[in-house]
Amino acid sequence: MRHKKLGRRFSRDSAHRQAMFSNMAAALIKHEQIVTTLAKAKDLRRVMDKYITLAKKGDLNSRRIAASRMGDEAMVKKLFDTLAPRYKDRAGGYTRVMKAGYRYGDSAPVAVIEFVDRDDSVKGVEDKARSQAMKEAEANP
């Protein structure tokens, strides 16, 4: 029985689950909005709240803990320099999960997870730059 056990297992062992949520947290910090399954989005909320609480502390030890857990130094920098000041007056509830229908292949419920006061200008910037670079590379072989 799994009484009083928190979180879902997602048919993964603990290291795989931790790596999955670290990668998803880095993607959420980078794009400030991602689309994933509803269950993963709900579990990612808890992970992101802990990361932002660490960032709001702002000390060197918190930065090292976040860097060791996330593994992406650029996203840790954005977390501490951009997101922590944005949420300094908010006492929790940094993310929002909105249902977005069902996935075509397996009918899994899909959700959009985003930061509450997200910056709309961040959305798609990196994808547009990558697309533009690919077009230029095809034009100039």
C-alpha positions in Angstrom: 0.0 0.0 0.0 1.1 3.5 -0.8 -0.5 5.3 2.1 0.9 8.8 2.7 3.3 8.5 -0.2 3.6 11.8 -2.1 4.0 12.1 -5.8 3.5 9.8 -8.8 6.1 7.3 -10.0 5.5 7.5 -13.8 6.9 4.0 -14.3 10.4 5.3 -13.7 13.0 4.8 -10.9 13.8 7.7 -8.6 16.9 8.8 -10.5 15.1 8.9 -13.8 12.2 10.7 -12.3 14.5 13.3 -10.7 16.3 13.8 -14.0 13.0 14.2 -15.9 11.8 16.9 -13.5 15.1 18.7 -13.6 14.9 18.8 -17.4 11.3 19.9 -17.3 12.1 22.6 -14.7 14.9 23.9 -16.9 12.6 24.0 -19.9 9.9 25.8 -17.9 12.4 28.4 -16.7 13.7 28.8 -20.3 10.4 29.2 -22.1 8.2 30.2 -19.1 5.5 27.9 -20.5 5.5 24.3 -21.6 3.0 21.7 -22.7 3.1 18.2 -21.0 0.8 15.6 -19.6 -1.6 16.7 -16.9 0.0 14.4 -14.2 3.5 15.6 -15.0 2.4 19.2 -14.9 0.8 18.8 -11.5 3.9 17.1 -10.1 6.2 19.7 -11.7 4.4 22.4 -9.8 5.9 21.1 -6.5 9.4 20.9 -8.0 9.2 24.5 -9.4 7.9 25.9 -6.1 10.9 24.5 -4.3 13.3 25.9 -6.9 11.8 29.4 -6.7 11.8 29.3 -2.9 15.5 28.5 -3.1 16.0 31.4 -5.5 14.2 33.8 -3.3 16.7 33.1 -0.5 19.4 34.2 -2.9 22.4 33.1 -1.0 25.4 31.2 -2.5 24.4 27.9 -0.8 20.9 28.0 -2.4 22.4 28.7 -5.8 24.8 25.7 -5.4 21.9 23.5 -4.4 19.8 24.6 -7.4 22.7 24.1 -9.8 23.4 20.6 -8.5 19.8 19.6 -8.8 19.0 21.2 -12.2 22.4 20.9 -13.9 21.8 23.8 -16.3 23.9 26.8 -15.1 22.2 29.3 -17.5 18.8 28.4 -16.3 20.0 28.7 -12.6 21.2 32.2 -13.5 17.9 33.1 -15.0 16.1 31.6 -12.0 18.1 33.7 -9.5 18.5 36.9 -11.5 15.1 37.2 -13.2 12.4 35.0 -11.6 13.4 35.4 -7.9 12.9 39.2 -8.0 9.7 38.8 -9.9 8.2 36.6 -7.1 9.8 38.2 -4.0 6.4 39.5 -2.7 4.5 36.3 -3.6 4.1 33.7 -0.9 3.7 30.6 -3.1 1.6 29.6 -6.1 4.2 30.6 -8.7 2.9 28.3 -11.5 -0.5 27.7 -13.2 -1.7 24.5 -14.7 -4.4 24.7 -17.4 -5.9 21.7 -19.1 -5.4 21.6 -22.9 -7.4 18.7 -24.1 -6.1 15.2 -25.0 -3.1 14.1 -27.0 -3.8 12.6 -30.4 -1.7 9.4 -30.2 -2.8 7.9 -26.9 -5.6 10.3 -25.6 -3.5 11.3 -22.6 -4.8 14.4 -20.9 -2.5 17.3 -21.8 -1.9 20.5 -19.8 0.0 23.8 -20.2 2.1 24.8 -17.2 3.3 28.4 -17.0 4.5 30.9 -14.5 1.8 33.2 -13.1 3.3 36.5 -14.1 5.2 35.2 -17.1 7.0 37.4 -19.7 5.2 37.0 -23.0 8.2 38.2 -25.0 10.2 35.0 -24.0 7.7 32.6 -25.7 9.2 31.2 -28.8 12.3 33.4 -29.1 14.8 30.5 -29.1 12.7 28.5 -31.5 12.5 31.4 -33.9 16.2 31.9 -33.7 16.9 28.2 -34.3 14.5 28.2 -37.3 16.1 31.2 -38.8 19.6 29.7 -38.4 18.4 26.5 -40.1 17.0 28.5 -43.0 20.2 30.4 -43.4 22.2 27.2 -43.3 20.1 25.7 -46.0 20.4 28.8 -48.2 24.2 28.9 -47.8 25.5 25.3 -48.1 
